Amino acid sequence: MELVRVDTQRAYDIIWDKITTCELAPGATMDPGQLAEELGMGLMSVREAIWWLAHENLVLAAPGQGLYVAEVRLPDLEYLHELRLPLESLAARLAAQRAAPDDLVVLETLRAEQARTPPEDRPRLLDLDHKFHQAVTRAARNTYLFQNLEHLFGLVRRLWYLTLPQLSFLPTAVEQHLALVEAIRAGNADGAEQIMRGHVQDFYGKMREILIANANPGGRLGGAN
């Protein structure tokens, strides 16, 4: 049973990455047998992984249509933002109150690595941005907050990758992250919360402009051919 669980986790990680980077496009059909063959994994592990992805709203099952990658629509950005804004802000506030010296080292290391990353390497910048936000939430010392934000990240990541060529503003996050690290280091809970709120709100506004310009009739974003 332990081997099944390990294989299921591995299948989940691989398929999750394919979905959230839009390698498996929104609306694409999913054949568990074909995926198992492509991944060189057991069918049971792939089916279990897909079940967990369905639980996270990344995969849907429709009568007569089988399994397919959940589509993305413009209102999804609004719904996700309504959750991320207060949760990310809370994480920053708690981090300023609870961060240990090791947390500050991790945050500064990630921020410095972002500053060194070429602006054109957008996948790497997105990955570092996620790791930075993860580090803030870990510093908040609230397991449930971390779990909820990680779940939201899987949904938000697809929106980012649908617009990746247009995310030219990513390097500006470095300056905002620097200000946030300084507020957390100083134990300035109000300041950290305000900086994170502005950071998330600013990113949301820019993403919204891009997604509105790219949306298909009906507000659908991207999609399988």
Rosetta blueprint (number, residue, H / E / L):
1 M L
2 E H
3 L H
4 V H
5 R H
6 V H
7 D H
8 T H
9 Q H
10 R H
11 A H
12 Y H
13 D H
14 I H
15 I H
16 W H
17 D H
18 K H
19 I H
20 T H
21 T L
22 C L
23 E L
24 L L
25 A L
26 P L
27 G L
28 A L
29 T E
30 M E
31 D L
32 P H
33 G H
34 Q H
35 L H
36 A H
37 E H
38 E H
39 L H
40 G L
41 M L
42 G L
43 L H
44 M H
45 S H
46 V H
47 R H
48 E H
49 A H
50 I H
51 W H
52 W H
53 L H
54 A H
55 H H
56 E L
57 N L
58 L L
59 V E
60 L E
61 A E
62 A E
63 P L
64 G L
65 Q L
66 G E
67 L E
68 Y E
69 V E
70 A L
71 E L
72 V E
73 R E
74 L H
75 P H
76 D H
77 L H
78 E H
79 Y H
80 L H
81 H H
82 E H
83 L H
84 R H
85 L H
86 P H
87 L H
88 E H
89 S H
90 L H
91 A H
92 A H
93 R H
94 L H
95 A H
96 A H
97 Q H
98 R H
99 A L
100 A L
101 P H
102 D H
103 D H
104 L H
105 V H
106 V H
107 L H
108 E H
109 T H
110 L H
111 R H
112 A H
113 E H
114 Q H
115 A H
116 R H
117 T L
118 P L
119 P L
120 E L
121 D L
122 R H
123 P H
124 R H
125 L H
126 L H
127 D H
128 L H
129 D H
130 H H
131 K H
132 F H
133 H H
134 Q H
135 A H
136 V H
137 T H
138 R H
139 A H
140 A L
141 R L
142 N L
143 T H
144 Y H
145 L H
146 F H
147 Q H
148 N H
149 L H
150 E H
151 H H
152 L H
153 F H
154 G H
155 L H
156 V H
157 R H
158 R H
159 L H
160 W H
161 Y H
162 L H
163 T L
164 L H
165 P H
166 Q H
167 L L
168 S L
169 F L
170 L H
171 P H
172 T H
173 A H
174 V H
175 E H
176 Q H
177 H H
178 L H
179 A H
180 L H
181 V H
182 E H
183 A H
184 I H
185 R H
186 A L
187 G L
188 N L
189 A H
190 D H
191 G H
192 A H
193 E H
194 Q H
195 I H
196 M H
197 R H
198 G H
199 H H
200 V H
201 Q H
202 D H
203 F H
204 Y H
205 G H
206 K H
207 M H
208 R H
209 E H
210 I H
211 L H
212 I H
213 A H
214 N H
215 A L
216 N L
217 P L
218 G L
219 G L
220 R E
221 L E
222 G L
223 G L
224 A L
225 N L
